[in-house]
Amino acid sequence: MKTSEIKELSTSDLLERIDTEKNMLVRLKLNHAITPLDNPKKLREAKLTIARLLTEMRKRELNTKSNS
């Protein structure tokens, strides 16, 4: 997911997407532990997506605090 796509999401959609991505990462890790993934780079991509989402949430949080 690109940064431009993340910025377009509303805050509630962002929170929902974070939960979804975290659940997907857990499933990927479990699947990888049982049988190796065809593309282990998917784990790294999932982590990066979660980090991007959390960064955007933090940015919005700081913006609301500075505007108050």
N, C-alpha and C positions, 0 to 999 in steps of 0.2 A: 504494500500500500504506500503510495507516494505521499509526501508531506502536503502537497497541494490538496489532495483528496481528504486528508485528515483535517485540515483547516476548515473545510466546508461542512464538516459534521457538527451537529448541535451537541451541547454538553451531555444530554441524556444518551444520544446515540454513541458518543465517545465512551461513556461509561459502559454501555452495553457491549461495545466492540472490544473494550479491554477485557471484560469477563470472557467473552467468546474466544479471544486470542489466547488467554491464559489457559482455558480449558483445552484448547487445541494443542498447546505446547505440552501439557501434561500427557495427553493421549499419544502425541508423537514420541515423547520420552519413553512411555511404557511400551509402545510398539517397537521402538528401537532396542530396548532392553531384551525383548523376547526374540525378535528376528531383526537383523540389521536393515535399516532403511535403504531403499534403492539410491536415494539422494540425501545423505546426511546433512547437506547444506540447508535443508529445510528447517532444521532445528535452529540454526543461526539466524535464518531469515525471520522465523517466528519471534525470536528474542528481540531482534532489531525492530520489528513492527510494534511489539509491546513497548519498547523503550520510546519509540516515536510517539505513540499514543499517550504515554505517561508524561512525556515532555510537553506535549500540547496542553494536557490537563493542568500541569503546573504553571505553564505560561498564562493560561486563562485565570487561574487562581490568583497569581500575582497581579494581573491586570485589574481584577475586581478589587483587590486590596488597595492598590495604588490610586484607583479612581474614587474610592470612598473617602 
